[in-house]
């Protein structure tokens, strides 16, 4: 597992290999997401800070595992639609991301405006 770190803060963990983590964490779509998602009213990424991909710590792995287990037990977990129902695909082809920061709820932001 690998962690995306920005300015010394662990932002997200992915259960893919390093190449998958680098590809996903640095793709334009993900960059746009972390520029628009906020934590305590501030964007997760300012658009200029280094996006550091590093091996996940044991605490980060534990938090990832707990979040995935909670989503699965709540029925909120949605597997990648490309792989749904296709038992022939290796699990290695799938990667899940868990944010380690508390992302602001969009509904709360709209209520405050």
C-alpha positions, 0 to 999 in steps of 0.5 A, spaced: 500 500 500 502 507 498 500 513 501 499 520 498 502 525 502 502 533 501 506 538 505 507 532 510 500 530 511 498 523 509 492 525 505 490 518 502 492 510 501 491 506 495 491 498 496 495 498 489 502 497 487 507 503 487 506 504 479 498 504 480 499 509 486 503 514 482 499 513 476 492 515 480 495 520 485 498 524 479 492 523 474 489 530 472 482 527 474 485 526 481 489 532 482 482 536 480 479 532 485 484 534 491 484 541 488 476 542 489 475 537 495 476 541 502 478 540 509 476 545 514 474 549 508 481 549 505 483 545 499 486 539 500 492 541 495 494 548 493 496 546 486 503 547 487 505 543 493 509 536 491 505 530 491 509 525 494 507 517 494 511 513 499 509 506 502 504 506 507 505 506 514 502 500 519 497 505 522 495 508 515 494 501 513 490 499 519 486 505 517 485 503 510 482 496 512 478 499 517 474 504 512 474 498 507 471 493 512 466 499 515 464 501 508 462 493 506 458 492 512 454 498 511 453 496 504 456 503 502 462 499 498 461 499 491 466 495 487 469 498 480 464 497 475 469 494 470 470 488 474 463 487 477 461 480 476 467 478 472 470 473 477 476 472 472 479 478 473 485 478 478 484 482 485 491 486 483 487 489 477 483 493 482 485 499 487 481 502 492 483 509 495 481 511 502 482 518 504 486 519 511 483 526 512 476 529 514 473 531 507 468 537 508 461 535 507 458 538 501 451 539 504 454 542 510 458 547 506 451 549 502 447 550 508 452 555 511 452 559 504 
